[in-house]
Amino acid sequence: MDNNMKMRAQLKGDYTEVKVLMSHPMETGRRKDDHDQLVPAHFVQLLTATLNGKPVIEAQWGTGIAKNPYLTFRLKGAKVGDVVEVTWHDNLGESASQSIAVTPA
């Protein structure tokens, strides 16, 4: 799986807005291909985000999330230069991780 994640973390006043676009097929296991065969399930099960190594978000996902998920969340207490890291693990044992420094808006 490509480690394709695009991230942005911007300090906006008293909070930091984090935006993440993940490249993942997010297959439910219910769709059929052109040959009338079921496409196997392939989806993100666990997503975590940390700020300077401390957990700030943990999400358990399933098949109800769209292809190439987009996630936005806000953090309090971050400063310019702090590091936000996002990691996901899917049902096939694949994972991806990316980190980015907080920037001013």
Sequence and secondary structure as in RCSB ss.txt:
>XXXX:A:sequence
MDNNMKMRAQLKGDYTEVKVLMSHPMETGRRKDDHDQLVPAHFVQLLTATLNGKPVIEAQWGTGIAKNPYLTFRL
KGAKVGDVVEVTWHDNLGESASQSIAVTPA
>XXXX:A:secstr
    EEEEEEEETTEEEEEEEE    B S  B TTS B   B EEEEEEEETTEEEEEEE  TTS SS EEEEEE
ES  TT EEEEEEEETTS EEEEEEE EE 
